[in-house]
């Protein structure tokens, strides 16, 4: 299940199918998070979290 979630995130980013503020994008980019998504490892997943 966790691999499915991470793969969905990767696909959304690859397709540009996400919305983020300019400030949020700048912060993620500065930390290299969008560019290194292919190296990401999902550690925990909270399926029942309301957000």
C-alpha positions as CSV (number, residue, x, y, z in Angstrom):
1,X,0.0,0.0,0.0
2,X,2.7,2.5,0.9
3,X,4.5,1.9,-2.4
4,X,1.2,2.7,-4.2
5,X,1.0,6.1,-2.4
6,X,4.6,7.1,-3.2
7,X,4.1,6.0,-6.9
8,X,1.0,8.1,-7.2
9,X,2.9,11.1,-5.8
10,X,5.7,10.5,-8.3
11,X,3.3,10.3,-11.2
12,X,1.4,13.5,-10.2
13,X,4.7,15.4,-10.0
14,X,6.0,14.0,-13.3
15,X,2.8,15.0,-15.0
16,X,2.7,18.4,-13.4
17,X,-0.7,17.5,-11.9
18,X,-0.3,19.2,-8.5
19,X,-1.0,22.7,-7.1
20,X,1.4,24.5,-4.9
21,X,2.0,28.1,-4.0
22,X,5.0,30.0,-5.4
23,X,6.4,30.1,-1.9
24,X,5.9,26.4,-1.3
25,X,7.5,25.6,-4.6
26,X,10.5,27.8,-3.8
27,X,10.9,26.0,-0.5
28,X,10.6,22.5,-1.9
29,X,12.9,23.4,-4.7
30,X,15.5,25.0,-2.4
31,X,15.6,21.7,-0.4
32,X,15.8,19.6,-3.6
33,X,12.7,17.7,-2.7
34,X,11.0,17.8,-6.1
35,X,14.1,16.9,-8.0
36,X,15.0,14.0,-5.7
37,X,11.6,12.4,-5.5
38,X,12.8,9.3,-7.4
39,X,15.1,8.6,-4.4
40,X,12.3,9.1,-1.8
41,X,11.3,6.4,0.7
42,X,8.0,6.4,2.4
43,X,8.5,5.7,6.0
44,X,5.0,6.1,7.5
45,X,1.6,6.6,6.1
46,X,-1.5,7.9,7.9
47,X,-4.5,6.8,5.9
48,X,-7.0,8.0,8.5
49,X,-5.5,11.5,9.0
50,X,-8.3,13.9,8.1
51,X,-6.2,16.3,5.8
